[in-house]
Amino acid sequence: MMKAFKYMFGIGAAIVLLGTTIFLVITYWDKILAGATAGARVATNILNQFTNDTVTADDPSDYYDL
């Protein structure tokens, strides 16, 4: 009987954890994306420093259509 209670408690805890994770991701999605794009900008700047890339902002041929 005790083994069954431990099993049910584990499943319940996993469901609560999954629900909490989904709630937090939905709530803070804007901040998550802002952090990810900021990190991508920093990584791009670092790579540009290593490769000596001189991309001009007005030249449309410098951009790739992803």
Biopython code that builds the backbone (N, CA, C, O; Angstrom):
import numpy as np
from Bio.PDB.StructureBuilder import StructureBuilder

atoms = [
    (1, "MET", "N", (0.821, -1.191, 0.000)),
    (1, "MET", "CA", (0.000, 0.000, 0.000)),
    (1, "MET", "C", (0.874, 1.268, 0.000)),
    (1, "MET", "O", (0.580, 2.247, -0.686)),
    (2, "MET", "N", (1.950, 1.216, 0.787)),
    (2, "MET", "CA", (2.831, 2.377, 0.863)),
    (2, "MET", "C", (3.493, 2.647, -0.487)),
    (2, "MET", "O", (3.699, 3.801, -0.861)),
    (3, "LYS", "N", (3.821, 1.596, -1.205)),
    (3, "LYS", "CA", (4.440, 1.747, -2.514)),
    (3, "LYS", "C", (3.490, 2.448, -3.482)),
    (3, "LYS", "O", (3.923, 3.262, -4.298)),
    (4, "ALA", "N", (2.200, 2.136, -3.393)),
    (4, "ALA", "CA", (1.201, 2.770, -4.250)),
    (4, "ALA", "C", (1.071, 4.256, -3.928)),
    (4, "ALA", "O", (0.921, 5.076, -4.834)),
    (5, "PHE", "N", (1.128, 4.610, -2.638)),
    (5, "PHE", "CA", (1.043, 6.024, -2.258)),
    (5, "PHE", "C", (2.262, 6.798, -2.752)),
    (5, "PHE", "O", (2.134, 7.931, -3.214)),
    (6, "LYS", "N", (3.433, 6.192, -2.658)),
    (6, "LYS", "CA", (4.636, 6.853, -3.172)),
    (6, "LYS", "C", (4.536, 7.059, -4.676)),
    (6, "LYS", "O", (4.924, 8.109, -5.189)),
    (7, "TYR", "N", (4.024, 6.071, -5.378)),
    (7, "TYR", "CA", (3.862, 6.160, -6.827)),
    (7, "TYR", "C", (2.878, 7.274, -7.195)),
    (7, "TYR", "O", (3.145, 8.064, -8.101)),
    (8, "MET", "N", (1.742, 7.338, -6.494)),
    (8, "MET", "CA", (0.740, 8.385, -6.764)),
    (8, "MET", "C", (1.285, 9.764, -6.396)),
    (8, "MET", "O", (1.021, 10.741, -7.097)),
    (9, "PHE", "N", (2.048, 9.849, -5.297)),
    (9, "PHE", "CA", (2.644, 11.122, -4.913)),
    (9, "PHE", "C", (3.642, 11.592, -5.969)),
    (9, "PHE", "O", (3.700, 12.780, -6.286)),
    (10, "GLY", "N", (4.416, 10.676, -6.504)),
    (10, "GLY", "CA", (5.372, 11.031, -7.552)),
    (10, "GLY", "C", (4.685, 11.535, -8.808)),
    (10, "GLY", "O", (5.122, 12.512, -9.416)),
    (11, "ILE", "N", (3.609, 10.864, -9.194)),
    (11, "ILE", "CA", (2.861, 11.307, -10.376)),
    (11, "ILE", "C", (2.224, 12.668, -10.121)),
    (11, "ILE", "O", (2.250, 13.537, -10.993)),
    (12, "GLY", "N", (1.659, 12.860, -8.948)),
    (12, "GLY", "CA", (1.051, 14.153, -8.603)),
    (12, "GLY", "C", (2.069, 15.274, -8.596)),
    (12, "GLY", "O", (1.798, 16.365, -9.098)),
    (13, "ALA", "N", (3.238, 15.015, -8.033)),
    (13, "ALA", "CA", (4.292, 16.029, -8.001)),
    (13, "ALA", "C", (4.754, 16.368, -9.414)),
    (13, "ALA", "O", (5.030, 17.529, -9.715)),
    (14, "ALA", "N", (4.840, 15.362, -10.282)),
    (14, "ALA", "CA", (5.248, 15.614, -11.663)),
    (14, "ALA", "C", (4.208, 16.457, -12.397)),
    (14, "ALA", "O", (4.563, 17.337, -13.182)),
    (15, "ILE", "N", (2.941, 16.197, -12.150)),
    (15, "ILE", "CA", (1.875, 16.980, -12.789)),
    (15, "ILE", "C", (1.917, 18.428, -12.302)),
    (15, "ILE", "O", (1.778, 19.355, -13.100)),
    (16, "VAL", "N", (2.106, 18.625, -11.002)),
    (16, "VAL", "CA", (2.192, 19.991, -10.459)),
    (16, "VAL", "C", (3.408, 20.710, -11.027)),
    (16, "VAL", "O", (3.323, 21.883, -11.388)),
    (17, "LEU", "N", (4.533, 20.017, -11.108)),
    (17, "LEU", "CA", (5.745, 20.618, -11.657)),
    (17, "LEU", "C", (5.562, 20.999, -13.122)),
    (17, "LEU", "O", (5.994, 22.072, -13.543)),
    (18, "LEU", "N", (4.931, 20.137, -13.891)),
    (18, "LEU", "CA", (4.670, 20.433, -15.304)),
    (18, "LEU", "C", (3.735, 21.633, -15.440)),
    (18, "LEU", "O", (3.969, 22.511, -16.271)),
    (19, "GLY", "N", (2.687, 21.674, -14.635)),
    (19, "GLY", "CA", (1.757, 22.816, -14.674)),
    (19, "GLY", "C", (2.432, 24.117, -14.295)),
    (19, "GLY", "O", (2.198, 25.152, -14.919)),
    (20, "THR", "N", (3.272, 24.065, -13.269)),
    (20, "THR", "CA", (3.992, 25.267, -12.845)),
    (20, "THR", "C", (4.949, 25.740, -13.931)),
    (20, "THR", "O", (5.063, 26.939, -14.188)),
    (21, "THR", "N", (5.629, 24.804, -14.561)),
    (21, "THR", "CA", (6.551, 25.163, -15.635)),
    (21, "THR", "C", (5.816, 25.810, -16.796)),
    (21, "THR", "O", (6.268, 26.826, -17.325)),
    (22, "ILE", "N", (4.698, 25.241, -17.195)),
    (22, "ILE", "CA", (3.906, 25.813, -18.291)),
    (22, "ILE", "C", (3.417, 27.203, -17.925)),
    (22, "ILE", "O", (3.474, 28.115, -18.749)),
    (23, "PHE", "N", (2.935, 27.378, -16.696)),
    (23, "PHE", "CA", (2.458, 28.689, -16.245)),
    (23, "PHE", "C", (3.577, 29.728, -16.290)),
    (23, "PHE", "O", (3.367, 30.842, -16.770)),
    (24, "LEU", "N", (4.761, 29.373, -15.797)),
    (24, "LEU", "CA", (5.857, 30.329, -15.770)),
    (24, "LEU", "C", (6.350, 30.673, -17.171)),
    (24, "LEU", "O", (6.687, 31.826, -17.440)),
    (25, "VAL", "N", (6.396, 29.701, -18.057)),
    (25, "VAL", "CA", (6.825, 29.978, -19.433)),
    (25, "VAL", "C", (5.831, 30.907, -20.117)),
    (25, "VAL", "O", (6.237, 31.848, -20.800)),
    (26, "ILE", "N", (4.535, 30.658, -19.944)),
    (26, "ILE", "CA", (3.523, 31.525, -20.559)),
    (26, "ILE", "C", (3.586, 32.925, -19.957)),
    (26, "ILE", "O", (3.465, 33.915, -20.678)),
    (27, "THR", "N", (3.773, 33.014, -18.647)),
    (27, "THR", "CA", (3.788, 34.307, -17.968)),
    (27, "THR", "C", (4.999, 35.146, -18.359)),
    (27, "THR", "O", (4.870, 36.348, -18.589)),
    (28, "TYR", "N", (6.166, 34.529, -18.435)),
    (28, "TYR", "CA", (7.397, 35.275, -18.665)),
    (28, "TYR", "C", (7.956, 35.080, -20.059)),
    (28, "TYR", "O", (9.164, 35.222, -20.252)),
    (29, "TRP", "N", (7.121, 34.760, -21.041)),
    (29, "TRP", "CA", (7.593, 34.496, -22.397)),
    (29, "TRP", "C", (8.311, 35.700, -22.992)),
    (29, "TRP", "O", (9.336, 35.535, -23.655)),
    (30, "ASP", "N", (7.794, 36.911, -22.771)),
    (30, "ASP", "CA", (8.442, 38.112, -23.310)),
    (30, "ASP", "C", (9.849, 38.280, -22.752)),
    (30, "ASP", "O", (10.771, 38.627, -23.490)),
    (31, "LYS", "N", (10.019, 38.036, -21.457)),
    (31, "LYS", "CA", (11.338, 38.173, -20.855)),
    (31, "LYS", "C", (12.273, 37.067, -21.333)),
    (31, "LYS", "O", (13.469, 37.305, -21.502)),
    (32, "ILE", "N", (11.756, 35.880, -21.549)),
    (32, "ILE", "CA", (12.568, 34.780, -22.062)),
    (32, "ILE", "C", (13.087, 35.120, -23.455)),
    (32, "ILE", "O", (14.269, 34.932, -23.744)),
    (33, "LEU", "N", (12.202, 35.622, -24.321)),
    (33, "LEU", "CA", (12.624, 35.990, -25.673)),
    (33, "LEU", "C", (13.594, 37.162, -25.665)),
    (33, "LEU", "O", (14.542, 37.192, -26.450)),
    (34, "ALA", "N", (13.359, 38.129, -24.778)),
    (34, "ALA", "CA", (14.262, 39.279, -24.701)),
    (34, "ALA", "C", (15.660, 38.828, -24.291)),
    (34, "ALA", "O", (16.654, 39.300, -24.844)),
    (35, "GLY", "N", (15.737, 37.925, -23.335)),
    (35, "GLY", "CA", (17.037, 37.420, -22.912)),
    (35, "GLY", "C", (17.726, 36.627, -24.003)),
    (35, "GLY", "O", (18.940, 36.726, -24.184)),
    (36, "ALA", "N", (16.942, 35.833, -24.734)),
    (36, "ALA", "CA", (17.527, 35.023, -25.814)),
    (36, "ALA", "C", (18.042, 35.908, -26.943)),
    (36, "ALA", "O", (19.130, 35.669, -27.465)),
    (37, "THR", "N", (17.279, 36.920, -27.323)),
    (37, "THR", "CA", (17.727, 37.791, -28.410)),
    (37, "THR", "C", (18.903, 38.655, -27.970)),
    (37, "THR", "O", (19.786, 38.956, -28.772)),
    (38, "ALA", "N", (18.919, 39.055, -26.700)),
    (38, "ALA", "CA", (20.070, 39.818, -26.208)),
    (38, "ALA", "C", (21.320, 38.943, -26.240)),
    (38, "ALA", "O", (22.398, 39.405, -26.612)),
    (39, "GLY", "N", (21.173, 37.693, -25.851)),
    (39, "GLY", "CA", (22.301, 36.772, -25.908)),
    (39, "GLY", "C", (22.782, 36.550, -27.324)),
    (39, "GLY", "O", (23.983, 36.440, -27.570)),
    (40, "ALA", "N", (21.840, 36.483, -28.261)),
    (40, "ALA", "CA", (22.217, 36.306, -29.667)),
    (40, "ALA", "C", (22.951, 37.532, -30.183)),
    (40, "ALA", "O", (23.902, 37.400, -30.954)),
    (41, "ARG", "N", (22.529, 38.721, -29.774)),
    (41, "ARG", "CA", (23.224, 39.935, -30.198)),
    (41, "ARG", "C", (24.640, 39.981, -29.643)),
    (41, "ARG", "O", (25.575, 40.371, -30.342)),
    (42, "VAL", "N", (24.793, 39.585, -28.393)),
    (42, "VAL", "CA", (26.132, 39.567, -27.789)),
    (42, "VAL", "C", (27.019, 38.559, -28.518)),
    (42, "VAL", "O", (28.175, 38.850, -28.825)),
    (43, "ALA", "N", (26.478, 37.384, -28.791)),
    (43, "ALA", "CA", (27.260, 36.365, -29.499)),
    (43, "ALA", "C", (27.636, 36.845, -30.894)),
    (43, "ALA", "O", (28.752, 36.603, -31.353)),
    (44, "THR", "N", (26.719, 37.518, -31.568)),
    (44, "THR", "CA", (27.014, 38.046, -32.901)),
    (44, "THR", "C", (28.113, 39.094, -32.836)),
    (44, "THR", "O", (29.014, 39.103, -33.675)),
    (45, "ASN", "N", (28.046, 39.971, -31.852)),
    (45, "ASN", "CA", (29.091, 40.993, -31.718)),
    (45, "ASN", "C", (30.449, 40.370, -31.431)),
    (45, "ASN", "O", (31.464, 40.822, -31.961)),
    (46, "ILE", "N", (30.476, 39.331, -30.592)),
    (46, "ILE", "CA", (31.746, 38.670, -30.292)),
    (46, "ILE", "C", (32.298, 37.985, -31.541)),
    (46, "ILE", "O", (33.491, 38.086, -31.828)),
    (47, "LEU", "N", (31.441, 37.292, -32.279)),
    (47, "LEU", "CA", (31.899, 36.638, -33.509)),
    (47, "LEU", "C", (32.362, 37.644, -34.540)),
    (47, "LEU", "O", (33.334, 37.400, -35.256)),
    (48, "ASN", "N", (31.678, 38.773, -34.623)),
    (48, "ASN", "CA", (32.104, 39.814, -35.562)),
    (48, "ASN", "C", (33.479, 40.358, -35.183)),
    (48, "ASN", "O", (34.271, 40.697, -36.063)),
    (49, "GLN", "N", (33.773, 40.445, -33.889)),
    (49, "GLN", "CA", (35.090, 40.909, -33.463)),
    (49, "GLN", "C", (36.179, 39.910, -33.861)),
    (49, "GLN", "O", (37.272, 40.314, -34.258)),
    (50, "PHE", "N", (35.892, 38.618, -33.758)),
    (50, "PHE", "CA", (36.882, 37.601, -34.110)),
    (50, "PHE", "C", (37.088, 37.507, -35.610)),
    (50, "PHE", "O", (38.203, 37.244, -36.063)),
    (51, "THR", "N", (36.037, 37.717, -36.389)),
    (51, "THR", "CA", (36.142, 37.547, -37.838)),
    (51, "THR", "C", (36.402, 38.853, -38.569)),
    (51, "THR", "O", (36.561, 38.852, -39.790)),
    (52, "ASN", "N", (36.448, 39.974, -37.842)),
    (52, "ASN", "CA", (36.625, 41.301, -38.437)),
    (52, "ASN", "C", (35.569, 41.580, -39.492)),
    (52, "ASN", "O", (35.867, 42.133, -40.550)),
    (53, "ASP", "N", (34.350, 41.201, -39.201)),
    (53, "ASP", "CA", (33.237, 41.403, -40.131)),
    (53, "ASP", "C", (32.828, 42.871, -40.097)),
    (53, "ASP", "O", (32.623, 43.441, -39.026)),
    (54, "THR", "N", (32.713, 43.472, -41.265)),
    (54, "THR", "CA", (32.319, 44.877, -41.360)),
    (54, "THR", "C", (31.033, 44.967, -42.161)),
    (54, "THR", "O", (31.055, 45.345, -43.332)),
    (55, "VAL", "N", (29.943, 44.632, -41.555)),
    (55, "VAL", "CA", (28.642, 44.677, -42.209)),
    (55, "VAL", "C", (28.076, 46.072, -42.042)),
    (55, "VAL", "O", (28.027, 46.602, -40.932)),
    (56, "THR", "N", (27.648, 46.666, -43.144)),
    (56, "THR", "CA", (27.006, 47.973, -43.055)),
    (56, "THR", "C", (25.504, 47.782, -42.931)),
    (56, "THR", "O", (24.927, 46.874, -43.530)),
    (57, "ALA", "N", (24.889, 48.635, -42.156)),
    (57, "ALA", "CA", (23.467, 48.473, -41.864)),
    (57, "ALA", "C", (22.586, 48.810, -43.064)),
    (57, "ALA", "O", (21.435, 48.376, -43.115)),
    (58, "ASP", "N", (23.093, 49.569, -44.025)),
    (58, "ASP", "CA", (22.261, 50.009, -45.140)),
    (58, "ASP", "C", (22.347, 49.084, -46.354)),
    (58, "ASP", "O", (21.588, 49.252, -47.308)),
    (59, "ASP", "N", (23.238, 48.134, -46.332)),
    (59, "ASP", "CA", (23.419, 47.247, -47.476)),
    (59, "ASP", "C", (22.545, 46.005, -47.310)),
    (59, "ASP", "O", (22.835, 45.161, -46.462)),
    (60, "PRO", "N", (21.478, 45.878, -48.108)),
    (60, "PRO", "CA", (20.580, 44.720, -47.931)),
    (60, "PRO", "C", (21.207, 43.399, -48.317)),
    (60, "PRO", "O", (20.686, 42.349, -47.940)),
    (61, "SER", "N", (22.306, 43.408, -49.054)),
    (61, "SER", "CA", (22.963, 42.149, -49.408)),
    (61, "SER", "C", (23.704, 41.536, -48.216)),
    (61, "SER", "O", (24.134, 40.384, -48.283)),
    (62, "ASP", "N", (23.855, 42.295, -47.130)),
    (62, "ASP", "CA", (24.531, 41.782, -45.937)),
    (62, "ASP", "C", (23.609, 40.924, -45.079)),
    (62, "ASP", "O", (24.059, 40.286, -44.127)),
    (63, "TYR", "N", (22.338, 40.905, -45.409)),
    (63, "TYR", "CA", (21.379, 40.157, -44.590)),
    (63, "TYR", "C", (20.946, 38.896, -45.315)),
    (63, "TYR", "O", (20.853, 38.868, -46.542)),
    (64, "TYR", "N", (20.687, 37.876, -44.556)),
    (64, "TYR", "CA", (20.240, 36.604, -45.106)),
    (64, "TYR", "C", (18.781, 36.409, -44.748)),
    (64, "TYR", "O", (18.354, 36.722, -43.637)),
    (65, "ASP", "N", (18.032, 35.894, -45.687)),
    (65, "ASP", "CA", (16.626, 35.605, -45.440)),
    (65, "ASP", "C", (16.529, 34.224, -44.826)),
    (65, "ASP", "O", (16.624, 33.213, -45.522)),
    (66, "LEU", "N", (16.339, 34.189, -43.523)),
    (66, "LEU", "CA", (16.256, 32.910, -42.829)),
    (66, "LEU", "C", (14.846, 32.482, -42.850)),
    (66, "LEU", "O", (14.515, 31.420, -42.321)),
]
sb = StructureBuilder()
sb.init_structure("model")
sb.init_model(0)
sb.init_chain("A")
sb.init_seg("    ")
for serial, (resi, resn, name, xyz) in enumerate(atoms, 1):
    if name == "N":
        sb.init_residue(resn, " ", resi, " ")
    sb.init_atom(name, np.array(xyz, "f"), 0.0, 1.0, " ", f" {name:<3s}", serial, name[0])
structure = sb.get_structure()
